[in-house]
Amino acid sequence: MASTPVSVHKSEEEWRAILTPEQFHILREKGTEPKGTGHYDKFYEEGIYNCAGCGTPLYKSTTKFNSGCGWPAFFEGLPGTINRSPDPDGRRTEITCVACGGHLGHVFKGEGHLVPTDERHCVNSVSIKFVPAPASTPAPQCGSCSCSARKGN
């Protein structure tokens, strides 16, 4: 996950062919899903959130928190995966996927959330796709391996 994301370039027609109309509107036209309607707003499973447009890993589930804003909130993205740029009105900072330029949402600083970065990445659920963490393999039971915990060792 520490590698540099591969740049993804597609025409508008190519994006329309692979994205749903809602994904296209939000990722490519910088739309916003209605507050409190996104699938990932109150979703807290362990895994990674990838860009819904190109699949680039963007956020670890361990950085997600309940901000009460009505959209998924993260306190930081994976290094080198998210671009920031001021909105034309200068009131907010837009965040986009560094690989494909897809609109994710906005980042806010200094709101007083008790998170390490004092930032809130307010992300549209439509802009991301959750990939669950691999299921962990249970440790072998004593007697099924040659470890020193075996009876009689």
VENFENUR-V212675 format. One record per helix or strand. SS is the DSSP state (alpha for helix, beta for strand). FROM is the first residue (numbers start at 1). LEN is the number of residues. If there is no record, write none. Layout:
ss,from,len
SS,FROM,LEN
SS,FROM,LEN
This chain:
ss,from,len
alpha,12,7
alpha,21,9
beta,47,5
beta,57,4
alpha,61,3
beta,64,2
beta,72,3
beta,82,5
beta,93,5
beta,103,7
beta,119,5
alpha,125,3
beta,128,5
